[in-house]
Each structure stands twice: as C-alpha cells, then as structure tokens.
C-alpha cells in the first residue's frame, strides 16, 4: 500500500526533486522546468499543489510518494 499524498508546495517539491538528481533548466512565469537526462517536466510554483498535479509530476519523474516523505 502506498503512502498518502502529502500537501506540498511547488517550491518544496522542486527542492526534493533537485536532491533526487533533477536540475532546474528554466522558469517561465510561475512554472519551473526541471530535467534529468531525457525526462523533462514543469512544476507550478503554487502554495499547495493539487493532488492530481502532484501525482502527474511524480509519475513523470519516476519517484514514489515515499521518496518525498524522506
């Protein structure tokens, strides 16, 4: 059983992703584009990310909820 999705801000999620090997490529308005190899996606800089947005970002990045909770 997977852990429950946390309520997390875009800025905090970006910090976690950078610790997991992603690098910030650019920022366009309130969206930050991250990359690791061939994987490229954007993260909105919202105070609280919606659960669907967070699930999509985790799916694209290949990370699990447990990786965020560390």
C-alpha positions as CSV (number, residue, x, y, z in Angstrom):
1,X,0.0,0.0,0.0
2,X,1.4,3.4,-1.0
3,X,1.7,6.3,1.4
4,X,-0.9,9.1,1.4
5,X,0.0,12.1,-0.9
6,X,1.3,15.0,1.2
7,X,0.2,18.6,0.9
8,X,3.3,20.2,-0.5
9,X,4.2,23.5,-2.2
10,X,5.8,23.7,-5.6
11,X,8.9,25.2,-4.2
12,X,9.4,22.4,-1.7
13,X,8.7,19.8,-4.3
14,X,11.4,21.4,-6.5
15,X,13.9,21.2,-3.6
16,X,13.1,17.5,-3.2
17,X,13.4,16.8,-6.9
18,X,16.8,18.6,-7.1
19,X,18.0,16.4,-4.2
20,X,17.0,13.4,-6.3
21,X,19.1,14.4,-9.3
22,X,16.9,16.7,-11.3
23,X,18.2,20.1,-12.3
24,X,16.3,23.4,-12.9
25,X,16.6,24.3,-16.6
26,X,14.5,27.5,-16.7
27,X,11.5,29.3,-15.3
28,X,8.6,30.7,-17.3
29,X,6.3,32.8,-15.1
30,X,5.1,30.6,-12.3
31,X,6.4,27.3,-13.7
32,X,9.8,25.9,-13.3
33,X,11.1,23.3,-15.9
34,X,13.2,20.5,-14.5
35,X,15.3,17.9,-16.3
36,X,17.2,14.7,-15.6
37,X,18.5,13.0,-18.8
38,X,15.6,12.7,-21.2
39,X,13.0,13.4,-18.6
40,X,11.7,17.0,-18.8
41,X,8.6,18.4,-17.0
42,X,7.4,21.6,-15.3
43,X,6.3,22.3,-11.7
44,X,4.0,25.1,-10.9
45,X,5.1,27.4,-8.0
46,X,1.8,27.2,-6.1
47,X,1.5,27.3,-2.3
48,X,-0.3,23.9,-2.4
49,X,-0.2,21.6,-5.4
50,X,-3.4,19.8,-6.2
51,X,-3.3,16.0,-5.7
52,X,-3.7,15.3,-9.4
53,X,-0.9,17.7,-10.3
54,X,1.4,16.1,-7.7
55,X,0.6,12.5,-8.9
56,X,1.3,13.5,-12.5
57,X,4.7,15.1,-11.6
58,X,5.7,12.0,-9.5
59,X,4.6,9.7,-12.4
60,X,6.7,11.7,-14.9
61,X,9.7,11.9,-12.6
62,X,9.6,8.2,-11.7
63,X,9.6,9.0,-8.0
64,X,7.4,7.4,-5.3
65,X,5.5,9.2,-2.5
66,X,7.9,7.6,-0.1
67,X,10.8,9.4,-1.7
68,X,9.0,12.7,-0.9
69,X,8.4,11.8,2.7
70,X,12.1,11.1,3.4
